[in-house]
């Protein structure tokens, strides 16, 4: 199995203005209320998407019968050349953290014996 989901991170704050709702129990109802009751869906013209924490993706893959699970993130490429040179190394390290990952991927296998 291979899945990709939007990450609930700081990578693209504008997504929160485009109907993105975090799949976090406390935040999701509040953000949905704001998007669809207060803003009446103005920024969610194409619907909305849920963004996930890394641990939530790992929990989804922890189903019985799935083995060799792996959760990772896609790299973020920030326009580092526009930053002052003394900040580039720090920005490069920051870009490699989950704080700025745009998406997570999850991979799991299922053995043939578990299909019976």
C-alpha atoms as a printed R data frame, in Angstrom:
    type eleno elety resid chain resno       x       y      z
1   ATOM     1    CA   UNK     A     1   0.000   0.000  0.000
2   ATOM     2    CA   UNK     A     2   1.195   3.485 -0.777
3   ATOM     3    CA   UNK     A     3  -0.557   6.602  0.418
4   ATOM     4    CA   UNK     A     4   0.192  10.291  0.377
5   ATOM     5    CA   UNK     A     5  -1.537  12.927  2.466
6   ATOM     6    CA   UNK     A     6  -1.115  16.647  3.084
7   ATOM     7    CA   UNK     A     7   1.019  17.256  6.165
8   ATOM     8    CA   UNK     A     8  -0.221  19.388  9.039
9   ATOM     9    CA   UNK     A     9   2.850  21.584  9.186
10  ATOM    10    CA   UNK     A    10   4.006  25.143  8.706
11  ATOM    11    CA   UNK     A    11   5.055  24.522  5.104
12  ATOM    12    CA   UNK     A    12   2.272  26.239  3.225
13  ATOM    13    CA   UNK     A    13   0.152  28.426  5.492
14  ATOM    14    CA   UNK     A    14  -1.899  29.561  2.499
15  ATOM    15    CA   UNK     A    15  -3.421  26.070  2.381
16  ATOM    16    CA   UNK     A    16  -5.249  26.949  5.571
17  ATOM    17    CA   UNK     A    17  -6.921  29.712  3.589
18  ATOM    18    CA   UNK     A    18  -7.873  27.231  0.869
19  ATOM    19    CA   UNK     A    19 -10.071  24.902  2.879
20  ATOM    20    CA   UNK     A    20  -7.364  22.832  4.551
21  ATOM    21    CA   UNK     A    21  -8.525  21.387  7.862
22  ATOM    22    CA   UNK     A    22  -6.115  19.641 10.218
23  ATOM    23    CA   UNK     A    23  -7.045  16.067 11.134
24  ATOM    24    CA   UNK     A    24  -6.417  16.914 14.788
25  ATOM    25    CA   UNK     A    25  -9.387  16.260 17.118
26  ATOM    26    CA   UNK     A    26  -9.391  19.670 18.838
27  ATOM    27    CA   UNK     A    27  -8.594  21.794 15.789
28  ATOM    28    CA   UNK     A    28 -10.632  20.178 13.025
29  ATOM    29    CA   UNK     A    29 -14.127  21.187 14.239
30  ATOM    30    CA   UNK     A    30 -12.967  24.742 14.934
31  ATOM    31    CA   UNK     A    31 -11.330  25.154 11.526
32  ATOM    32    CA   UNK     A    32 -14.343  23.619  9.750
33  ATOM    33    CA   UNK     A    33 -16.641  26.015 11.594
34  ATOM    34    CA   UNK     A    34 -14.530  28.990 10.509
35  ATOM    35    CA   UNK     A    35 -14.209  27.795  6.889
36  ATOM    36    CA   UNK     A    36 -17.818  26.792  6.312
37  ATOM    37    CA   UNK     A    37 -19.944  28.757  8.775
38  ATOM    38    CA   UNK     A    38 -18.076  32.021  9.238
39  ATOM    39    CA   UNK     A    39 -16.415  32.268  5.808
40  ATOM    40    CA   UNK     A    40 -19.211  30.311  4.076
41  ATOM    41    CA   UNK     A    41 -16.709  28.253  2.072
42  ATOM    42    CA   UNK     A    42 -15.300  31.269  0.195
43  ATOM    43    CA   UNK     A    43 -11.751  29.875  0.303
44  ATOM    44    CA   UNK     A    44 -12.781  26.267 -0.253
45  ATOM    45    CA   UNK     A    45 -14.133  26.604 -3.774
46  ATOM    46    CA   UNK     A    46 -12.688  23.197 -4.703
47  ATOM    47    CA   UNK     A    47 -13.813  21.529 -1.482
48  ATOM    48    CA   UNK     A    48 -11.391  20.962  1.326
49  ATOM    49    CA   UNK     A    49  -8.626  18.609  2.304
50  ATOM    50    CA   UNK     A    50  -7.553  17.222  5.639
51  ATOM    51    CA   UNK     A    51  -3.936  17.542  6.729
52  ATOM    52    CA   UNK     A    52  -2.344  14.920  8.980
53  ATOM    53    CA   UNK     A    53   0.329  14.596 11.609
54  ATOM    54    CA   UNK     A    54   3.081  12.035 10.967
55  ATOM    55    CA   UNK     A    55   1.941   9.932 13.923
56  ATOM    56    CA   UNK     A    56  -1.614   9.775 12.532
57  ATOM    57    CA   UNK     A    57  -0.312   8.352  9.255
58  ATOM    58    CA   UNK     A    58   1.699   5.783 11.234
59  ATOM    59    CA   UNK     A    59  -1.446   4.874 13.204
60  ATOM    60    CA   UNK     A    60  -3.380   4.370  9.951
61  ATOM    61    CA   UNK     A    61  -0.714   1.929  8.796
62  ATOM    62    CA   UNK     A    62  -0.721   0.022 12.093
63  ATOM    63    CA   UNK     A    63  -3.685  -2.085 10.981
64  ATOM    64    CA   UNK     A    64  -3.610  -5.843 11.495
65  ATOM    65    CA   UNK     A    65  -2.096  -7.630  8.506
66  ATOM    66    CA   UNK     A    66   0.110  -4.754  7.371
67  ATOM    67    CA   UNK     A    67   3.850  -5.190  7.761
68  ATOM    68    CA   UNK     A    68   7.039  -3.282  7.088
69  ATOM    69    CA   UNK     A    69   5.394   0.082  7.458
70  ATOM    70    CA   UNK     A    70   7.286   3.261  6.761
71  ATOM    71    CA   UNK     A    71   6.218   6.889  7.059
72  ATOM    72    CA   UNK     A    72   8.269   9.660  5.529
73  ATOM    73    CA   UNK     A    73   7.962  13.151  4.217
74  ATOM    74    CA   UNK     A    74   8.521  14.803  0.901
75  ATOM    75    CA   UNK     A    75  11.312  17.334  0.860
76  ATOM    76    CA   UNK     A    76  10.586  21.018  0.761
77  ATOM    77    CA   UNK     A    77  12.568  23.235 -1.560
78  ATOM    78    CA   UNK     A    78  12.603  26.737 -0.233
79  ATOM    79    CA   UNK     A    79  13.904  29.568 -2.399
80  ATOM    80    CA   UNK     A    80  17.117  29.698 -0.368
81  ATOM    81    CA   UNK     A    81  18.975  31.945 -2.770
82  ATOM    82    CA   UNK     A    82  16.706  34.840 -1.866
83  ATOM    83    CA   UNK     A    83  17.793  34.602  1.778
84  ATOM    84    CA   UNK     A    84  20.851  36.385  3.142
85  ATOM    85    CA   UNK     A    85  23.818  33.986  2.923
86  ATOM    86    CA   UNK     A    86  24.264  33.830  6.713
87  ATOM    87    CA   UNK     A    87  20.711  32.389  7.069
88  ATOM    88    CA   UNK     A    88  20.877  29.781  4.286
89  ATOM    89    CA   UNK     A    89  22.460  26.953  6.318
90  ATOM    90    CA   UNK     A    90  19.884  27.388  9.077
91  ATOM    91    CA   UNK     A    91  17.039  27.531  6.536
92  ATOM    92    CA   UNK     A    92  18.345  24.376  4.835
93  ATOM    93    CA   UNK     A    93  18.304  22.482  8.162
94  ATOM    94    CA   UNK     A    94  14.844  23.829  8.978
95  ATOM    95    CA   UNK     A    95  13.506  22.798  5.555
96  ATOM    96    CA   UNK     A    96  14.541  19.196  6.282
97  ATOM    97    CA   UNK     A    97  12.336  18.974  9.381
98  ATOM    98    CA   UNK     A    98   8.706  17.926  9.616
99  ATOM    99    CA   UNK     A    99   7.815  21.534 10.427
100 ATOM   100    CA   UNK     A   100   7.966  22.367  6.715
101 ATOM   101    CA   UNK     A   101   7.065  19.075  5.027
102 ATOM   102    CA   UNK     A   102   4.262  19.626  2.507
103 ATOM   103    CA   UNK     A   103   3.195  15.959  2.341
104 ATOM   104    CA   UNK     A   104   3.751  12.643  4.080
105 ATOM   105    CA   UNK     A   105   3.894   9.265  2.424
106 ATOM   106    CA   UNK     A   106   3.129   5.925  3.971
107 ATOM   107    CA   UNK     A   107   4.168   2.512  2.690
108 ATOM   108    CA   UNK     A   108   3.087  -0.873  4.010
109 ATOM   109    CA   UNK     A   109   3.111  -4.415  2.745
110 ATOM   110    CA   UNK     A   110   0.855  -7.345  3.414
111 ATOM   111    CA   UNK     A   111   2.208 -10.861  3.253
112 ATOM   112    CA   UNK     A   112   0.486 -13.383  1.013
113 ATOM   113    CA   UNK     A   113  -0.176 -15.643  4.008
114 ATOM   114    CA   UNK     A   114  -2.255 -12.893  5.651
115 ATOM   115    CA   UNK     A   115  -4.560 -12.784  2.613
116 ATOM   116    CA   UNK     A   116  -6.107 -16.165  3.491
